[in-house]
Amino acid sequence: MPSRFGTDGLRGVANTELTPEIALALGRAAARVLDAESYLAGRDTRRSGPMLQAALSVGLASEGRDVLDVGVIPTPGLGWLAARRRLPAAMISASHNPFADNGIKLLGRGGTKLPLETEEAIESALEAILGEGPGAGPRAAAGLPGNRGEGVGVLSRDETGVEEYTDWLVALPGGAMPDGEVVVDCANGAASTIAPKVLDRLGVEHHLLSASPQGTNINAGCGSTHLDTLVKTVLERGASLGIAFDGDADRMLAVDHTGRVVDGDYLIVLFANDLQRSGRLAGGAVVVTLLSNMGLRIALEAAGIGIVETAVGDRNVADAMESGGYVLGGEQSGHLIFGQHAATGDGMLTALKLLDLLGREGRPLADLASEAMDRLPQVMVNVFVPEPRALGEAAAVWQEAEAVGAELGERGRVLLRPSGTEPFVRVMVEAPTEADATRYASRIADVVARELT
């Protein structure tokens, strides 16, 4: 993985770690490596979004590239547009991170993440432009002509992209929507405008939460990473269902009418069973990550559905789906990919797939989820460390994890990994009881903190 690029592009505190100067240089670097005449650019609702998008666009234009500003749009919406128009794109978003963070994710012409070798080439060009590596200095010194007059790129507003994406979503469901009210938490993010429009046009009765972006309230106690308010509202209103998006709406989690959270693992089992029953589960398997609950594995194996396991990250899921020809994959976080419709995760698409399934089944989500799988207690502890990648050399940490794994045996498992987007080591433990999982996870986390901080 290139040093500046994490699993989701460049990320950091806006105007401190991720500055306009870096964004401008990245725009120039991307233009040189990707070598397309025009680019799409979109953002979520963070206050720093317009600033960073403007800087990135200036960098592209200075290299003679035209930039179409799509405005506020979910990351999967921008990816869908990129694939439809065969243009590379740049999304300004830090997804589920706090509002002060931001990021820049570059997408290829198919709307997917760039190959690692392409990211490496862009990073090399970026470092040269910033004067930190070979080729530093003015364009002429790098053997590149200057752009002037008609050679300068044009920045313009795309007035139709968001509506095109909305129209596509509305046309997806094949049957009647379920009865009852749906509570929708938009995380004060990119779904805030699109989600109510789609549900209105489909005739879905809904009540909105956190759909008033102010630039500083994205993901603030709301959305798919903060479900307490959604659970409370579903119960208070007697709603049939709750759905929650994250800041850039590439993931979705659900809450049933009893207030129980239905995460991505449950959803994958539900959709896999549905596809299998209709003969549409290509390859007879789904793609999941190491974080998927053991309950998912047990349920899918019992149903005769194969499992392809990857490292954590939607890029790994998407790559495995493409190489194996699979049509369903995803993560516990609610980042699901429906290969017959899109190459990346799409929270709004997942929500519509769930509504369509509930409408066809005519039964509440609580019943379907209970029948789908039994979740093994799972505890995740995030340990702040200055350099997460140092985990690989932390022998004492791995010795402790191995000792816990030996004590659990076949009754559970341990997973350690450095975050690709934040300064954390993530400690995950599954065990027969919540108390056991909490005790073992805390035990390993203490060693991580002692050895790496």
N, C-alpha and C positions, 0 to 999 in steps of 0.2 A: 504494500500500500504506500503510495507517495506520501512524504512526510506532512505536507500541508493538507492533503485530501484525506478526510476520514471516510467512513462508510457512506456518508451522505453529502459529499462535497466539502467545501470550506465552511467551517463554523467557528464562531467565537463571539465575544461581547462586541456589539456593534460600536464602531467609532473608537474602539480601543484595541482589540485584537483583530477585528475585521474592519479595516478602515476604508474610506473612499479611495485612497491611493492604491490599496491592494486590489480593490474591485476594478478600478480603471486598468491597472496592469493586467489583471486576469482577463478583462475584455480584449485587450490587445493580444495576449497570449492565445486565447481561444480562437480569435480570428486567424492567427497565423497557422495554427495546427489544424483546425477543423475546415478552414478554407471554403466556407459557404458565402454566397453573396448576401443572404438575408438571414436574420435571426429573430426568434420570438423571445419576449421577455415578460415575465409575470411575477407576482409577489403575493404574500399573505398580508395581514392587516397590521403588522408591526409599524411603529412610528418610523423606524430606521429604514423601512423597505423602499420608499421612494428615493431616499438619498443613495442607497447602495445600487438600486436599479439604474438611477441616472448615471452614476459613476461607471458602472459596467457598460452601459450603452454608449457612453462617451468613448470608452476604450475601443469598443467595436467600431464605432463610426470613424475614429481616428485612423483605423486600418482600412477604411474604405468600405465598411459593411453597413448595410441598412438594418435598422432595428424596428420591429413592430411591437409596441407596448400594448399588451393584452389587458393590463390592469390587475385588479385583485381576482385571483382564480385559484382553485385547488391545484396542488401539484399534479395530480392525475389528469385534471382538465387540460393543463398546459401540455402534458405528455400526449394526450389524445390529439390535441391540435397539431403538435409537432409531427406526429405520425400521419395525420390526415393531409397536412400540407407539405410533408417531406422537407421540413426545415429543422435545424438544430435549435435548441431553446435554452434559456437560463431562468431558473426559478429562484427568487429571493425569499428564503424562508428558513426558519430553524425548527420547523415542525412542532413538536410538543414541548420544546424548551421554553423557558421564561421569556417575556417580551424583550428584555434587554439584549438577549442573544439574537443573532441572525446568521444566515448562511447563504451560500450560493451553490446551487446544484446545476450542473450542466447536463443537458440531455442531447442524445443523438437524433438523427433524422427520423428514427422509428419511435421516438418518444421514450426511449429507454436510457438507463445510465450508460456512460461511456465505458468502453473496455479499459482495464487497468493500464495497458500500455499507452492508450491515448491520454489518460490522465497524467501519466508520467511525462509524456512529451509536452503537455500543457504546463505542467509544473516546472519543467526545465526551462521553457520559454519564459514563464513568469519570473523565475529567479534571475534570468538574464536581464529582463526588463527592469526589475527592481535593483539591478546592480549588484546582485549577490552571487553571480556565477559567471561562467564563460559567456562571452557575447555581450557583456555589459556595455552601456554607453548609448549614444544616440543611434537612431535608425541607420544612418549612413555608415557608421562604424560596423554595424552588423550586416552590411551589404544589402540593406532593405531600402527601397525608394521611399521618399516622403510623399504623403498624399496631400494634395492641395486642389483648389478649384473644384471641378466636378469629380475629383477622386475622393472627396470626403463623403462618408456615408450619411444617410438621411434617417432621422429619428421621427417616427410617426405613430399615431394612435390606431390600434386595431379596434374597430367599433363592433365587430360581429363575432369574435371568437368565443366569448362567454356564452352568448345566446346559442351558437352552434353546438357547444358542448351540452348546454341545458336541453336543447331539442333532442339530442342523441340519448340522453338519460331518460327523458320522458317516454321515448319510443321503445325502451328496453323491456319493461314488464309485459308478460304475455297474457295475464289473466286479471281477474278482479282483485282489488286490494282488500285486506282484511278489515273487518269492522272494528270499531272502537278507536279511542283517541291514542295518538302516539306523541309522547313527549320527546322533543328533539333539542339536544344540547349542541350548539354550534361552536362552542369554545371561543366565542368572540373572534373567530378566525375566518378563513376563506370560505367556509360553508354558509356563512351567515346570510348571504343573499341568494345563493343558488338553491340550498335545501328547501326553504319555504316555497320558492317558485316551482320546483319540481313536484313537491307534495300537493300544492294547490292545483296544479294542472292534472294530477292523477286522482284528485278527489279524496285525498287522505286527510282525515280530521287530525289536526296536530296542534300542539301547544309548544311555543318556542322558549328556550332558555339560552342565555348568553349569546344573543344574536345582535348585539349592539356594539360593534367594534369601536374602540376609542384610540387605538394605537398602542395603548399601554395595558390593556386588560386581556389580551390573548392568552389563553391557557391559565388565567389567574383564578385558581380555585374552581375550575370548570373543565368541561371537555372529557376526553377519554382517559385522562390521567387523574381526574378528580371527580369521581362518580357519586359522591355522597349527596349532592344536591339533586341530581337526576333521580337517584333511588327514592329520596324523600318526596319529590314531586310526583313521581309515578304512584306512590302509595297514597298520598294526600288527594290526588285527583281521581283515583280509581282508574287510571289509564291502563290500556291493554299492553302497552309496550313502551320502552324508552330506548332511544338510540343516542350515542354520543360520538362526535367526531373529535379529532385533534386539530391543532392550529392550521395545518395545510390540507386537512381532510383526506389524507391518504389512508387513514385507518378508521375503523368504526367498532365500537363495543355496544352490546345491548343489555337491557335490564328487563326481566319479565315482570308480569303484573304482581308477583309476590315480592318484588324488590331484589330478587337474586340476580347477580351479575352473570351474564352469558358471554364469556370471552371468546377469543379467536379459536381456541381449541374446540369448544362446543360447536361453533359455527362451521368449522371445517368438517367435523363429523356429520353434522346435519346435511350440509351441501354434498358431501361425498356419498352419503347414503341415497340422497335424492337422485344424483347423477347415475349412480349404479343401478337403481331401480328402473330408470328410463333408458339404460344402455348407452349413456353418453359419457361414462367415465373412461376416457381414453387411457389405455395402458393399464387399467384396473388398479391404479395407484394414485396417491396424492403426495405432494412434496411438503415437508414440514422441517422445522429446525430442531436443534438440540434442546431448545427450551420447551418444546411441546410436552405437555403433561403425560405421565405414564398412562393415565386413564384414557387418553386419546389413542395411544398405541394398542391398549387392550381392546378398546371398542372397535377399532378398524380391523384388527386381526380377527376378531370374532365375526365380523361381517364379511370376511374374505377380501378385504381391500388392502392392497399393498402400501407400503410406506417407503418413501425415498427421503432420507434424512440429510440435511445440509448444516453447515455452520450458520450461526445467527446472522441475519441480515437479508433484506428483501432482494438484494442483488443476487445472493446465492440461491434463493428460492427461484427467482426468475430464470437464472441461467440453467438450473436443473430442469425446470419445466420445459424450457425451449429445447434443450439437448435430448430430453426423453420423450417429447411430444405429449406431456401431461397437461391437463386442462384446469387443475385446481391445486393451489398451494397457498401457504400462508404461515403466519406467526400468531402466537398467543396474544400478542398486543392488538390484534384486530386488523392487521395489515394482510389482507387476502387478495390473491390474484386469480381472476377468472380468465384463463387463457383464451377462451373462445371470443372474448370481448376486448381484452386489453392486455398489454405486456407488463403493466405495473399494478400495484395495489391501488384501489380506489374506494374510499369510504362510502361515498354516495352510491356507487354501484353495488357495494356489499349490502347497504341498507335496502336498496330496491330488490335485490335478490332475496333477502330475508322476508320482506313484505310479500313478494310474489309467492314464496314457499308457504308462508302462513295463510295466505289467501286460498291457495290450492288445497292445503291440508284441512282448513277449517277448524284448527285446534290451536289453543294458546301456546306460546313459546315455552312456558313453564313445563307443560307436559312433554313437548317434543325434546327439550333439552334434558329433562330427567331421564328419558328413555335412551338418549343418545350415548351418554357416557357417565361414569362415576369418576369424579375428579379426585386424584390423590392430593392430600394436603401439600402445598408448595409454598415456600417462603423465599423471598428475594431480599437480600440486604445489599445496598449500595454503599461501598466504602470509598470515601474521598481519598484519592492519592494524587500526588503531583504528576507522576508519570505512569499511567496505567500499563503501558507496554512493558514495564519492568517486571510485571507479574511472571513473565516467562522464565526469568532467572531466579525467582524467589523460591529456593529449595524448601525452606521451612514451611511455606504456605502449602506447597504441593504435598509435603509429607503429612501435614495435618488433614488435608482433604482426603488423602489416601486412607488415613486412619479412620476418618468418619465413614468413608465409603465401605470399609471393611466391617465396621460395626453395623451398618445398615444392611449389608448383603443384598439379597434380592427384594428386600422390603422397601427400598428407596434408592436414591442416587444423589450425586453431588455434581455441580457444574460451576466452574470458575471461568470468567472471561473478562478481559478489559473492554470497557465501552469504546465504541468507535466514534462517538460524538461528544462525550462528556468526560471529565476527569474522575472517573469512578472505576473501581473493580467491582463487578457484580458477582455476588455469591448466591447461588441458588441451591436449595436442598429440598428434596421430596422425601417424605417419611410417612409412616402409618398414621401419625397424629399430628395436629397442628403444633402441639407443644414440643414434640420431638423435632419437627422441622425447624422450629424457632430456636431451640436449644443448640442444635447442630450448626445452624447457619451463623448464630452469634459466636459460637466457638471458633469457627473458621475466620469470620470477619475480624475477630480480635487479633488473630495472627497476621492477617493482611495489614491491618492498621499498624501493628507493631513493626513489621518488616519493611513496609513501603512508605511510611509517612515519617 
